[in-house]
Amino acid sequence: MSKLAIIIPAHNEERRIRRTLEEYSSYFAKLVKGKNLSKATIIVVLNACSDSTKDIVGTYHTRGVEMLEFERGGKGFAVIKGFKYALKNNYDYIGFVDADMSTMPGEFYRLFLKMKGYDGVIASRYLKGAMLDPPNTFARIIASRIYNFLIRIMLVIPYRDTQCGAKILKRKTVERVIYNMGMTQWAFDIEMLYLVHKRGFRVLEAATSWSNKDYSTINFWKSGLWMGLAIVRLRILNSPFKKMVRIYDKFIRVFKPAK
């Protein structure tokens, strides 16, 4: 049997983290009890929280939930820290999901069951068979398709949905890429998938059921420009012109808004 670590990055998630932990801890405890898994741990990584998220997460420490806390923010930073922690604790499979439970625990486990023969499985909202509730708006669909087209052209990776917040990787896959990742906020998952693909690992993109939640902590339209620039930076880093990254970074710092 296998040991599974589920990382949940959390930045000021007091409005929705309780239900997520309740559902995930109960679901995976039953799987362990039924011997479908030898161990399943939920690792909540608090990044720059200023609300009561920490207090809520702390009430689940007896239910297979562990907590890491950092003052620095960024979803990518939190996931990378969670991955490294899971590696140190010898988990066989390491995945992450969003704190808003857009991916239900049963759906995440279905992704895990597809791991046989693959080095990773990522959820996709844009493959045939995927279900979104409620459906994306027309404007968001267009923006997402343009963004994905940019990713596939510039980085030459085959995935149709790099941003869906549900991914699982084998331990050996994580070990080969996590210490080479440098993006901690914008497009960190794109960098992860780019490195995984570049190293020849087999990743299955699987249609998923996805629930679009309220109270999103990310404004797609405000972050879209910076996500696009992050792709450009990643392309430069993996080209003969990587020495230009320093010039690029200085230029971006002049225009990047303060957090």
Secondary structure, 3 states (H helix, E strand, C coil): CCEEEEEEEECCCCCCHHHHHHHHHHHHHHHHHCCCCCEEEEEEEEECCCCCHHHHHHCCCCCCEEEEEECCCCHHHHHHHHHHHHHHCCCCEEEEECCCCCCCHHHHHHHHHCCCCCCEEEEECCCCCCEEECCCCHHHHHHHHHHHHHHHHHHCCCCCCCCCCEEEEEHHHHHHHHHHCCCCCCCHHHHHHHHHHHCCCCEEEEECEEECCCCCCCCHHHHHHHHHHHHHHHHHHCCCCHHHHHHHHHHHHHHCCCC
